[in-house]
């Protein structure tokens, strides 16, 4: 039962954190950030937020640092929007799945060109 609740909280956090980052976070280091996934532990104590950032490696690192710095503000804003006894601690991580998928797509494209 708690797994269902954790999934519901994760989906709501995904929506709310995306809005907060795009509308409320004023740090210029935060580039074009997309929330790709949120994983919340069953006890709702911690949340891993996976982000995808458009730009080169330096811009990605700067965006992640800015998000880590703003995590307290983001957590308080999530607490205002979601009625929970305790708001989960937020940790940001890069989502490498998109880049991995693009790399595989490029390899398949090259193989297809070599066959022709």
C-alpha positions as CSV (number, residue, x, y, z in Angstrom):
1,X,0.0,0.0,0.0
2,X,2.8,2.4,0.8
3,X,4.4,1.7,-2.6
4,X,1.3,3.1,-4.3
5,X,1.4,6.2,-2.1
6,X,5.1,6.7,-2.8
7,X,4.4,6.5,-6.5
8,X,1.6,9.1,-6.3
9,X,3.8,11.4,-4.3
10,X,6.6,11.0,-6.8
11,X,4.3,11.9,-9.7
12,X,3.0,14.9,-7.9
13,X,6.5,16.0,-7.0
14,X,7.7,15.6,-10.6
15,X,5.0,18.0,-11.7
16,X,5.4,20.5,-8.9
17,X,9.3,20.6,-9.0
18,X,9.2,21.2,-12.7
19,X,6.9,24.2,-12.2
20,X,9.0,25.5,-9.3
21,X,12.2,25.3,-11.2
22,X,10.8,26.9,-14.3
23,X,8.8,29.7,-12.6
24,X,10.3,30.3,-9.1
25,X,14.0,29.6,-9.2
26,X,15.8,32.7,-10.3
27,X,19.4,31.4,-10.3
28,X,20.9,32.2,-13.8
29,X,23.1,29.1,-13.6
30,X,20.0,26.9,-14.0
31,X,19.7,26.3,-17.7
32,X,17.1,24.5,-19.6
33,X,16.2,21.8,-17.1
34,X,13.7,19.0,-17.5
35,X,12.6,16.7,-14.7
36,X,12.6,13.2,-16.2
37,X,11.8,11.1,-13.2
38,X,11.3,11.2,-9.4
39,X,11.9,8.2,-7.1
40,X,10.6,8.5,-3.6
41,X,11.4,6.0,-0.9
42,X,8.5,4.0,0.6
43,X,8.8,5.9,3.9
44,X,8.6,9.2,2.0
45,X,11.9,10.5,3.6
46,X,14.0,10.9,0.5
47,X,13.4,11.8,-3.1
48,X,15.8,11.4,-6.0
49,X,15.0,13.8,-8.8
50,X,16.5,12.9,-12.2
51,X,17.1,15.9,-14.4
52,X,18.1,16.4,-18.0
53,X,20.0,19.6,-18.9
54,X,20.4,21.0,-22.3
55,X,24.0,22.2,-22.9
56,X,27.6,21.2,-22.6
57,X,29.2,19.5,-19.6
58,X,30.1,22.8,-17.9
59,X,26.6,24.1,-18.2
60,X,25.2,20.8,-16.9
61,X,27.5,20.9,-13.8
62,X,26.6,24.5,-13.1
63,X,22.9,23.7,-13.4
64,X,23.3,20.8,-11.0
65,X,25.2,22.9,-8.5
66,X,22.5,25.6,-8.7
67,X,19.8,23.0,-8.2
68,X,21.6,21.5,-5.2
69,X,21.9,25.0,-3.7
70,X,18.2,25.7,-4.3
71,X,17.1,22.3,-2.9
72,X,16.0,23.8,0.4
73,X,13.8,26.4,-1.3
74,X,12.4,23.8,-3.7
75,X,11.7,21.5,-0.8
76,X,9.8,24.3,1.1
77,X,7.8,25.1,-2.0
78,X,6.9,21.4,-2.5
79,X,5.8,21.4,1.2
80,X,3.4,24.2,0.5
81,X,1.9,22.5,-2.5
82,X,1.7,18.9,-1.2
83,X,0.1,18.1,2.1
84,X,2.6,15.8,3.8
85,X,3.6,15.4,7.4
86,X,7.2,15.6,6.4
87,X,8.5,16.7,3.0
88,X,11.1,14.3,1.5
89,X,14.7,15.4,1.4
90,X,15.6,16.2,-2.2
91,X,18.6,15.0,-4.1
92,X,19.2,15.9,-7.8
93,X,21.0,13.6,-10.2
94,X,21.6,13.6,-13.9
95,X,19.5,11.3,-16.1
96,X,21.9,9.7,-18.4
97,X,19.2,7.6,-20.2
98,X,18.5,10.3,-22.9
99,X,22.2,10.6,-23.8
100,X,22.6,6.8,-23.7
101,X,19.7,6.4,-26.1
102,X,21.1,9.1,-28.4
103,X,24.4,7.3,-28.5
104,X,22.8,4.0,-29.4
105,X,20.7,5.7,-32.0
106,X,23.8,7.2,-33.6
107,X,25.6,3.8,-33.6
108,X,22.5,2.2,-35.3
109,X,22.4,5.0,-37.9
110,X,26.1,4.5,-38.7
111,X,25.6,0.7,-39.1
112,X,22.7,1.3,-41.4
113,X,24.7,3.7,-43.5
114,X,27.6,1.2,-43.7
115,X,25.2,-1.5,-45.0
116,X,24.1,0.6,-47.9
